[in-house]
């Protein structure tokens, strides 16, 4: 309750009690005035009691990847007029990060950021209602999203946006020849000058290899004039938002690349691995000279990293804001295929 309103109720209540006692009115009228005043005083006292109670909030931060989840806020905000903490009350926060699918507690290097200040590894226990905070854990074998929260109330901050790194399998299928293709066993032909290959990305249960998106890179002989890919979760790159420093596997290869959407291989329930498909069309001269030559389909994931200059967090394929080409992801996935005669 606003403290001004509480004081008005107190003064009004006391005044009515006094008037009810002193005024020479009918007994019934005096009783009514006394009761009205008493109610005002009781409301004032209750407001003090309620304000003095600890206000507890539990905030569970669930996934921003379109996975079913819940964001819960229980309790009050713990701030009075203008965001000022109530008298005698200090908002606080405690932190933990758990796996999105099985709630296993994730440990690693925890970072805490208050407003525009640099993130540090020193846990922020006492918070300010007027400040926005960030919390992130850098953990081996885990992809974790930084989360934000306001400093009001006593909060138990639980970040459920952690995903265990998993494997990805890339398979191919020759749409023209209508057959599956695997590395060096059954190959796709460019004899007609065109090949249409469908690629299938298979994820793993309870894990993910590219939870925050990434880059798809296709390498093939430089005698192939066109490589065009389209399908589930991929988009053509025009001024990519990700930094990718790429060197073809051999000098006679050219490459194209595309962006992969966030949550690319994240299963809604985690019980089975997700499956995504896309097609790549290869166009070549009548005699491309590619017999038994390899071509590659590679997936490079993005990840969050700590930005040294300003102590913030960023998402990229490489540590661009740190002036580095160091990869941020926890692995790279490759499908190797060959051209037939």
Secondary structure, DSSP 4 states (H G I P E B T S, - for coil): --HHHHHHHHHHHHHHHHHHHHS---HHHHHHHHHHHHHHHHHHHHHHHHHHS--EEEEEE--SSS------EES---B-GGGPBPTT---BEEEEEEETTT-PBP-SEEEEEETTSPPBSS---B--TT-EEEEEEE-TTEEE--EEEES-SEEEEEEEEEEEB---EEEEEETTTTEEEBTTTB-B--TTSEEEEEEEEE--TT-BS-TT-EEEEEEEETTEEEEEEEETTEEE-SS-SS------SSTTEEEEEEEE-TTTT--SSSSS--EEEEEEEEEE-TT---TT-EEEEEEEE-EEEEETTTTEEEEESB-GGGT---B-SS-EEEEEEEB--
